Amino acid sequence: MSGARAVVTGGSGFIGGHLVARLLARGDEVTVFDSGPPPANHPSSGTRYVQGDIRDPAQLGAAITSDVDVVYHLAAVVGVDQYLARPLDVIDINFSGTRNVLDLATRAGARVVVASTSEVFGKNPVVPWPEDGDRVLGPTSVDRWTYSSAKALAEHLTFAFGRQHGLAATIVRYFNAYGPGQRPAYIVSRNVHRALNGLPVVTYDQGRQTRCFTFVGDAVEGTLLAAAHPGAVGESFNLGTMVETTIADCIDLIAKLTGADAPAIAVDTGERLGSAYEDLARRVPDNAKARAVLGWEPRTTLQDGLTATIAWARQNPWWLALPDSGAV
């Protein structure tokens, strides 16, 4: 779809920013819709920025116009710190914002790729998770599950618009995406940030949990393939490596690659966050469908991805100067 007129909601964010760069590099005309002004490090040539609240259809309509070919919907409220501090915004923005995107894209006759998350599967103990795997969640009184539930409802909306209104839409679910430019609030980004600032790395709950860390470049490649493949319409795809890594091993590798030598700080999330949070022991995708339909596979090893991320961080002091925004 090179040369397409594309809209990226949340295009000033982490994955959105990488996606915008790829779209521009291949010659697309890109409109970024985001709640804040364009960051100083984002490309301006060939990019139109529309600032607004995704919950406001009129503001969003200034970006998703009748001549748009494809909408990449990445705008969301993400992160443990966010869904513990702003559970209402998590629900409202992720659900209502998606509804507005789908409404406007239907009117424009545009194709849509909706970014979702591994969180939709909740704590299903049977891994790896296929796209149609069961959702197993905790109680509604626990803020931990607001993001999972809101994103799942956004997926329901996406499938419903396809079935009732003929919208050509695809869902992609990211699994622990990491890489250059990510806000220092996540396992990889926070510990790279801390290590390069001379602070001890942080290990959560003994670090026995496993995650499938997926480099942002691989996630973006899968997103582009999902937007272009005719067989992807009406489908969802897990975009994540199937290589499990314990949290402890990931943090040890970060310490090794950054040269950090201070002992890690052990954090008990139950003690620090209380009943509002619940961790997951394993989070593993089954990515066979993305391989078979899209021809996608993650190509970046964790060591190579961390090496690239650390090198980028060393070259960008503005990022190192950001506050540590981890929840604990």
N, C-alpha and C positions, 0 to 999 in steps of 0.2 A: 504493500500500500504506500510505497514511496511517492512523495508529492501530494499526499492527502492533506486535507484541512482538519487538524486535530485539536481537540480540547483536552487538557489535563487538569482535572480538579485536584487540588492538593499538590499542584506542580511545584510549589516552593518547598515541599517537604523532602524527606530523605529519598525514598524510592521514586517519588514524583520528579525530583530534580534530576536523577540519573536517567529516568525515562525521557524527560524533555531534551536532555543532551543528545540522546540516541536519535530521537525523532528529528531534531534539527540537523544532525550529522548526515542523515539520509535524504534531507531536502523537504521535509514536511513543513507546512505552515502551522505554527503552534500558538494556541491561546492558552495561557495559564490562568486558572481561576483559583484564588486563594484568599484566606481571610486577612492576611497581612500583606505588606508591600513586598516587592521582589527583593530577595536578599542580594547583597552586594556581589556575591560570588556567582550568581546565576547569569547565564547568557542573556543578552538583550537583543542581539541581532537576529531578526527573523521571528521574534517572540512578542506577542501582545499579552500584556498583563491586565487582568480584570480583578480588582479587589472587591470582595463582598462577603456576605454571610450566605452560606449554601442553603440555609433554612429560608431564605427570601427568594421566591421564584423570579421576581423582577430583576434582582441583582444577578442571579445566575443566568437569566435569559439574555443578559448582555454578552455572555460568553458562548452559550449554546444557541447559535443562530441557525437560520434555515439552510445555510450553505455548508454546514459542518458535515464531514464524512464519518468521523469516528470520535467517540468520547471515551477517554480513559478516566474512570472515576476512582480516584485514590484519596480524596478528602475524607478525613476521619479524625476522631480523637483517640489517640493510641498511647499505650504505656501504663504500667502498673501505677505509677504516681498519678496519672491522669484519672484512671477509673476509680481510684480510691478517693481522690479529692473532688472530682467533678462527675459523679455518676449520672446526674441528670443530663449534662451536656453530652456525655458519651452516648446515651440513648437517643437524645433528640437529634444530634448532628448525624450520627451514623444511620439512623432510620429515616427521619424526615428529609435530610439532605439527599439520601439516595432516592427517595420518592420523587423529589423535584428533578433530579438528574434524569430519571427514567421518563418522567412526563415530557420534559423538554426534548429529550432525544427522540422520543416517539413522534412528536410533532415535526421534528427536523428530518425524520427518516434516516437518522444516523445509526451506525453500529456502535455498540457499547461494550466495553470491558470493565467489569466491576471487580475491584480488588477486595478480596475477603481474607480470611485468616485461618490458621490452624486452630485457633481458639474455638471455632464453632463446634469442634468435636468434644470440647470440654475435657472430662477425665475418663473417657472411654478406655478401659484397661486393655482392650484387645487391639494390639498394634501388629503391623502397620495399618493405618486408617485408609481405606479406599474412599473415593469421593462420596459414595452412598453409605458410608459407615454411620452407625448410630451416634447420637449426641447424648452424652451423660453429664448432667450438670448438678451443681449443688443448689441449695435453697435460694429463693429470690431475695431473702434478707441479706445475703452476702454480696457486697458490691463487686467482688471478684468476677461475678458472672454477668455483669451488665454489658461488657464489651462483647462477649460471646453471644449473648442473646440478641443484642442489637444488630450485630453482623449477620446472624442467622435470619433475622427478620428481613434484613436488606436482601439476603439471598432469596427468600420467599418472594419478595417484591419483584426481583429480577426475573425469576422463573414465571411469575404470574403475568408480568407485562409481555413476556414472550408468547405465552399461551393465549392470552386474551386480546392482545393488541398487535401481535406479530412483530414485536421488537426483536431485532437481531442482537442478542446479548449473550455474553459469555462471562463466567465467574472464574477468577483465579485466586487460589488460596496460597498465601505466602507462609513459609515455615521458617521462623527465626532468621529472617533476612538481616544481614549485617554488611558493613563496608564503609568506605569513606563518607564522611559528612553526617553520619547518624548522630542524633542527639545523645549526649552521654547519660542515658538513663536505662540502658539495656546491658545485658551480660557482657557482650563484647565491647561495645562502645564505652561503657562506663569504666571498665577495667583498663582498656587502652588509655583512656583519658587520665585515669588516676596514676597509672604506671609512669606515663610520660611527664606527669606533673610531680613525680617523686613521692606519691602517696601509696600506701599499701593497697594491693588488690583486695577484692572482697569475694569471699566464698559464701554462698547461700546454702544453709541446711546441710552442711557437710559436703555439698557438691556431688552427691550421689545421683541426682536427677540426670537424665539424658535429654539432649536436644539434637536436632538435625540442622546444623548451622548452614545457611545457604547464602552464598555471596550475592550481593545486590546485582552484579552484572548478569548472573545467571537468571535471577528473578525477572529482570527487565527483558531478557531475551525471550523467556517464556511468555511474558505479557504481550510482546510484539507478535509472536507466533499465534497466540490466541486471537488476536485482532485480525489476522490475515487469513486464517484457515477456514474454509467454508464448513468443514466438519465440526468446528468448535461452537457454532451457533446453538444456543439452548443447552450448553453443557457447562460443567464445572471441572476444574483441573487443579490438582495438588502440585504446587511448584516448590519442591524442596528436595534436598538430597536425602537418601535413605541411610546415610552413614551416621550412626549414633555416636555421640561424644558426651562423656559426662561433663557436667559443669566444672568439676575440679580439674579435669584434664585440659579443658579449654582455657581455663584461667592460668594453669601452669604453663601452657604454651605461650600465652600472652606475656607472662612474666619472663619467660626465657627469651622471647623475641625482642622484648623491650629492654632487657638487661636489668629488670627490677629485682632487687634483692631483699626488700623488706618483707617480713613475714606477713602472710595473708591474714586479713581480719575475717573471723568466722561470724556469720550473722544467722540467728535463728529467726526466720520470718514470722513464725507463730508468735514469738515473744514481742517482736518489734511492731508487727502490723495488726496483731489480734485477729478477731473473728472475721474481719472484713476481707481477709486474704486467704487463699488456699492454693498451694503449689501443686504441680503435676509431676509424677514420677517419670513419665516417659511421654514423648511427643514425636511420633514417627509417621511420615506419610507413606502411602503406597503411590508411587509416581508412575506406575506402569501405563496408565491411561494417557498421561502427557507424552510419554515416550512413543506410544503407539499411534496416537492421533496427530500430535503436533510435531513429532520428531524432536522433542526437546529432551535434553538431559543436562544435569548440573555438571560442569566441567572443572570448576575451581575447587581444589582441595582446601581444607581449613587452614593449613599452614601457608599456602600461597595467598589465600584471601586475607589472612591476618597480616602477612608480610606487606601486602599492598596497602592495607588499611593503616598500618603503623607508619609506613613511609609517607603516606598522604598526610597523616596527622602531624608528623614532624615538620612538614613543609607548610603547615597552615596554623600559625600561632593564634589566629583569631578563634579557632576551634578549641585549642588548648586553654584559652582564656575563658571559655564558657563555664558557667557554674555546673557542678556535679548535681544532676537532677534525678538521681536514683531515689526510689521510694524509701530505701533503708540505707 
